[in-house]
Amino acid sequence: MATVSLQFDDEMKKRLDEMCDEMGMNLTTFFMIYAKKALRDRRIPFEITASMDSFYSDSNMEYLRQADNQVQNGQVVIKTIEELERENQNH
């Protein structure tokens, strides 16, 4: 039996571990499934999916980038809860 060593950045490894755990497998099983399927079909890709956290959706990430740009460009208004409540009472 051969050993294969792969390097991932810490965040990618963590996310991949979490995804595999959601599917009831570990990384070794994940890569074995991938390798066997690729060899059998003589092609890549194939699909195994897990629900993605909507926080990381493309639309939300774009919204966060825009919000960050507004903060970086000083396009924000900072108010306390009390100030906001007073404004709401006056309307």
C-alpha positions in Angstrom: 0.0 0.0 0.0 1.4 3.4 -1.0 1.2 6.6 1.1 0.3 9.9 -0.5 1.0 13.2 1.3 -0.9 16.4 0.4 -0.4 19.9 1.7 -3.4 22.3 2.2 -3.6 25.6 3.9 -5.0 25.3 7.3 -8.4 26.9 6.5 -8.9 24.7 3.4 -8.1 21.6 5.4 -10.5 22.6 8.2 -13.3 23.3 5.7 -12.7 20.0 3.8 -12.7 18.1 7.1 -16.0 19.7 8.1 -17.6 18.9 4.7 -16.4 15.3 4.8 -17.7 15.0 8.4 -21.2 16.2 7.2 -21.1 13.4 4.6 -20.1 10.8 7.2 -16.5 10.3 6.0 -13.0 11.3 6.6 -10.4 12.7 4.2 -8.9 9.3 3.3 -12.3 8.0 2.3 -13.0 11.2 0.3 -9.8 10.9 -1.7 -10.2 7.1 -2.2 -13.7 7.7 -3.6 -12.4 10.4 -5.9 -9.5 8.3 -7.2 -11.6 5.2 -7.8 -14.3 7.1 -9.6 -11.7 9.0 -11.7 -10.0 5.7 -12.7 -13.2 3.9 -13.5 -14.7 6.8 -15.6 -11.3 7.9 -16.9 -12.4 11.5 -16.3 -12.7 14.3 -13.8 -15.0 15.7 -12.4 -17.7 14.0 -10.5 -20.1 15.4 -7.9 -20.4 14.8 -4.2 -22.1 17.7 -2.5 -22.8 19.1 0.9 -24.9 22.1 1.8 -22.8 25.3 1.7 -23.0 27.8 4.5 -25.0 30.7 2.9 -22.7 33.2 4.6 -20.1 32.2 1.9 -22.4 32.5 -1.1 -21.2 34.6 -4.0 -24.0 37.2 -3.4 -23.2 37.6 0.3 -19.4 37.8 -0.3 -20.1 40.6 -2.8 -22.3 42.4 -0.3 -19.5 42.1 2.3 -16.9 43.5 -0.1 -19.1 46.5 -0.9 -19.7 47.1 2.8 -16.0 46.9 3.5 -15.3 49.3 0.7 -17.8 51.8 2.2 -16.1 51.5 5.5 -12.6 51.9 4.0 -13.8 55.0 2.1 -15.4 56.6 5.1 -18.9 56.2 3.7 -20.5 55.2 7.0 -22.5 56.9 9.7 -21.9 55.8 13.3 -24.7 56.1 15.8 -25.5 54.6 19.1 -28.6 52.5 19.8 -30.0 55.4 21.8 -29.6 57.8 18.9 -31.3 55.4 16.5 -34.2 54.8 19.0 -34.7 58.6 19.4 -34.8 59.0 15.6 -37.4 56.2 15.3 -39.5 57.8 18.0 -39.5 61.1 16.2 -40.8 59.6 13.0 
